[in-house]
Amino acid sequence: MDKLKKFNLMEKIVRELEDLKNSQQAVIQKIAKIEVDNIELGDKKLEKDLPDVHQRTADNLDTIKGIMDYFADKTENFGDSNNVVKLQEDQTIRDASV
């Protein structure tokens, strides 16, 4: 795989990780809403199980954030060390001349 293709794929993965992080945040918000609604309802099963679901989801979010930060840094370093800006410019010139 050429360097520009690899960089583009790495950037795509960073965007997908960001989307995954946002989805996890939305799940946590939904769980919290159910927990708040259940304060009024008082269902014992929800009261017992939802905090565990909330915690596991929060733990997953922390893991996803760590992976995303790591991979975003790796992508940026790869781009810098392989002069991806120049490769992109060269690709644009090649595409324009075709």
C-alpha positions as MATLAB code, in Angstrom:
seq = 'MDKLKKFNLMEKIVRELEDLKNSQQAVIQKIAKIEVDNIELGDKKLEKDLPDVHQRTADNLDTIKGIMDYFADKTENFGDSNNVVKLQEDQTIRDASV';
ca = [
       0.000    0.000    0.000;
       1.449    3.354   -0.968;
       1.996    5.988    1.702;
      -0.813    8.308    0.604;
      -3.314    5.458    0.494;
      -2.183    4.302    3.926;
      -2.490    7.807    5.350;
      -5.998    8.221    3.920;
      -7.034    4.904    5.457;
      -5.549    5.925    8.797;
      -7.494    9.211    8.672;
     -10.672    7.262    7.899;
     -10.098    5.069   10.952;
      -9.593    8.168   13.135;
     -12.949    9.532   11.890;
     -14.634    6.180   12.577;
     -13.182    6.108   16.096;
     -14.506    9.639   16.656;
     -17.938    8.483   15.503;
     -17.724    5.469   17.813;
     -16.784    7.739   20.719;
     -19.747    9.994   19.997;
     -22.064    6.981   19.817;
     -20.828    5.732   23.191;
     -21.408    9.179   24.694;
     -24.975    9.096   23.360;
     -25.520    5.647   24.903;
     -24.276    6.917   28.274;
     -26.664    9.863   28.071;
     -29.574    7.530   27.279;
     -28.689    5.266   30.199;
     -28.498    8.277   32.518;
     -31.914    9.451   31.302;
     -33.404    6.038   32.052;
     -31.779    6.100   35.498;
     -33.283    9.523   36.209;
     -36.716    8.430   34.956;
     -36.497    5.337   37.117;
     -35.988    7.462   40.238;
     -39.649    8.369   39.917;
     -40.711    4.888   38.793;
     -38.670    2.932   41.337;
     -38.222   -0.329   39.399;
     -35.814   -2.476   41.431;
     -34.352   -4.392   38.445;
     -33.511   -1.163   36.629;
     -32.167    0.333   39.848;
     -29.939   -2.698   40.336;
     -28.673   -3.287   36.786;
     -28.433    0.132   35.126;
     -25.483    1.407   37.201;
     -23.446   -1.598   36.034;
     -24.420   -0.998   32.411;
     -23.553    2.676   32.835;
     -20.138    1.849   34.301;
     -19.240   -0.715   31.623;
     -20.261    1.720   28.900;
     -18.220    4.500   30.523;
     -15.229    2.144   30.727;
     -15.637    1.343   27.021;
     -15.777    5.063   26.255;
     -12.507    5.619   28.131;
     -10.891    2.781   26.145;
     -12.185    4.165   22.849;
     -10.885    7.650   23.725;
      -7.457    6.181   24.501;
      -7.359    4.255   21.232;
      -8.534    7.305   19.308;
      -5.910    9.596   20.861;
      -3.166    7.038   20.202;
      -4.200    6.442   16.613;
      -4.736   10.140   15.829;
      -1.181   10.835   17.055;
       0.142    7.897   15.048;
      -1.657    9.153   11.940;
      -0.317   12.677   12.382;
       3.233   11.389   12.923;
       2.947    9.151    9.866;
       1.756   12.119    7.811;
       4.583   14.317    9.044;
       7.338   11.741    8.599;
       6.174   10.796    5.106;
       5.531   14.353    3.886;
       1.928   13.498    3.061;
       1.068   17.124    2.223;
       3.533   16.979   -0.688;
       2.223   13.559   -1.739;
      -1.317   14.971   -1.765;
      -0.200   17.965   -3.839;
       1.561   15.668   -6.290;
      -1.554   13.504   -6.529;
      -3.727   16.579   -7.217;
      -1.357   17.631  -10.016;
      -1.399   14.120  -11.520;
      -5.200   14.006  -11.335;
      -5.501   17.426  -12.990;
      -3.253   16.429  -15.884;
      -5.240   13.297  -16.725;
];
